[in-house]
Amino acid sequence: MNLKSGSVNQFEQFSQFKDLQEFNAHLEMWLAVYKIKFSKGELVGLKRLIRFAAKVPGVSNAKIGTVLKAIHAEYSGNGISRSTFKRMIAKAISLGIFTVHETERKNGSQSSNLYVFNRFPQSGPPKKEKMDHPKTINLSKTNNHQKITKRNETELDYRFTSDRVPRAFTELVQYFFPEAKQIEEFWKMTAIAAYKHNCEQNVNVVQDLAIQAFQQLIRKMKTSSIARPIAYFYGIVTKKFEEQYYEELYEMGFSAYEKDVFAEFFYKK
């Protein structure tokens, strides 16, 4: 039997997320991996639907016409077509990003769909990648206490990640590298790159660039085999800090020659 249409608040039980922050973290994961599957117009439609799923995290019953009207207004009349939006829905369903339920009015006629966004699967690390998991310890009946302690030290999951690592970064990385030691190693590479580019004090910028770099790493891992993801990540995040550095010089009004002089001095010190 189809669901009865009504206010989105009545569908709170369909939400798979404890709050909006968790919903956004999972969306970052989905988009990091599957953004390239959508055309520009389809991506506009998906992102607008996501915004309609904020009141009840991960749940929306917005009508297609309502979503298209909002896009049309935001882009000053240059919206997307209904067929483009429906293609986006079909792709998102096939990828598992959300599930669609039909709703009906009291008289039995069909009403708007209910879009229920799914959690990003924890079993979703790229299959081609060779993960550098710490070696596990085989427990025996002797010296159990010593070996269990050893095992706990090497296999603590993301919940035991150091407080030095921002929560948003931990929530992103743990779906691909679930152990605390791995997450901390990625952040260590970020901290090194930030220090090298004199940016370690700008916490928000460091976090944003780290998340962007990790998303780029995952996209690469979906298409190629990377033997050392930590090293590859360091290369990406270093480049992003370099771009940030030159962008700041540009905003300060330095000439191209002055930028080169500053860069030469900066990297030699």
PEPEUR-V971109 format. One record per run of one state. SS is the DSSP state (H for helix, E for strand, L for the rest). FROM is the first residue (numbers start at 1). TO is the last residue. If there is no record, write none. Layout:
ss=SS from=FROM to=TO
ss=SS from=FROM to=TO
//
This chain:
ss=L from=1 to=2
ss=E from=3 to=4
ss=L from=5 to=7
ss=H from=8 to=14
ss=L from=15 to=19
ss=H from=20 to=37
ss=L from=38 to=39
ss=H from=40 to=51
ss=L from=52 to=55
ss=E from=56 to=56
ss=L from=57 to=58
ss=E from=59 to=60
ss=L from=61 to=63
ss=H from=64 to=74
ss=L from=75 to=81
ss=H from=82 to=95
ss=L from=96 to=97
ss=E from=98 to=101
ss=L from=102 to=102
ss=E from=103 to=104
ss=L from=105 to=109
ss=E from=110 to=110
ss=L from=111 to=113
ss=E from=114 to=117
ss=L from=118 to=143
ss=H from=144 to=154
ss=L from=155 to=156
ss=E from=157 to=157
ss=H from=158 to=160
ss=L from=161 to=166
ss=H from=167 to=173
ss=L from=174 to=178
ss=E from=179 to=179
ss=H from=180 to=196
ss=L from=197 to=202
ss=H from=203 to=223
ss=L from=224 to=228
ss=H from=229 to=251
ss=L from=252 to=255
ss=H from=256 to=268
ss=L from=269 to=269
//
